[in-house]
Amino acid sequence: MKEFNMAKFCKDIVTLRGKETQAAFAQKLGVNRATLSLLENGKQLPTLEMLNRFCNLFQKLSTFFKF
């Protein structure tokens, strides 16, 4: 089993968010802005449910986040 690459995940979140505000992006994901900030800065691990939301929202496969 491969390890979760937190640094890549953080970078991917910021890339997917683009120029959208953290507040607006967090609302799409169903989390609050503070949680999104923690995820983007690598201070909180995403839950499986959260990863599933990212994949569904952006039509990405879970392999996009390269576990």
C-alpha positions as CSV (number, residue, x, y, z in Angstrom):
1,M,0.0,0.0,0.0
2,K,1.4,3.4,-1.0
3,E,1.6,6.2,1.5
4,F,-0.5,9.3,1.2
5,N,1.5,12.2,-0.3
6,M,0.4,15.1,1.8
7,A,2.6,17.7,0.1
8,K,1.2,16.8,-3.3
9,F,-2.3,16.8,-2.0
10,C,-1.8,20.3,-0.6
11,K,-0.5,21.6,-3.9
12,D,-3.3,19.9,-5.8
13,I,-6.0,21.5,-3.6
14,V,-4.5,25.0,-4.2
15,T,-4.3,24.2,-8.0
16,L,-7.9,23.0,-8.1
17,R,-9.1,26.0,-6.2
18,G,-7.4,28.4,-8.6
19,K,-8.4,32.0,-8.1
20,E,-11.6,31.1,-6.2
21,T,-11.7,32.3,-2.6
22,Q,-11.1,29.7,0.2
23,A,-14.6,30.5,1.5
24,A,-16.3,29.8,-1.8
25,F,-14.3,26.7,-2.5
26,A,-14.8,25.4,1.0
27,Q,-18.6,25.8,0.6
28,K,-18.5,23.7,-2.6
29,L,-16.7,21.0,-0.6
30,G,-19.1,21.2,2.4
31,V,-16.3,22.2,4.8
32,N,-15.6,25.5,6.5
33,R,-12.9,27.9,5.4
34,A,-10.7,27.1,8.4
35,T,-10.7,23.4,7.5
36,L,-9.8,24.2,3.9
37,S,-6.9,26.3,5.1
38,L,-5.6,23.5,7.3
39,L,-5.8,21.1,4.4
40,E,-4.0,23.5,2.1
41,N,-1.2,24.0,4.6
42,G,-0.8,20.3,5.4
43,K,-1.9,20.7,9.0
44,Q,-5.0,18.4,8.7
45,L,-5.4,15.1,6.8
46,P,-8.4,14.8,4.6
47,T,-11.0,12.1,5.5
48,L,-12.0,9.5,3.0
49,E,-15.3,11.2,2.7
50,M,-13.6,14.5,1.9
51,L,-11.3,12.9,-0.7
52,N,-14.5,11.4,-2.3
53,R,-16.0,14.8,-2.5
54,F,-12.9,16.2,-4.2
55,C,-13.0,13.4,-6.7
56,N,-16.7,13.8,-7.4
57,L,-16.6,17.6,-7.6
58,F,-13.7,17.7,-10.0
59,Q,-14.3,14.5,-11.8
60,K,-11.0,13.1,-10.8
61,L,-10.0,9.6,-9.9
62,S,-8.6,8.9,-6.5
63,T,-5.3,8.2,-8.2
64,F,-5.1,11.9,-9.1
65,F,-4.0,12.5,-5.5
66,K,-1.3,9.8,-5.9
67,F,-1.5,7.8,-2.7
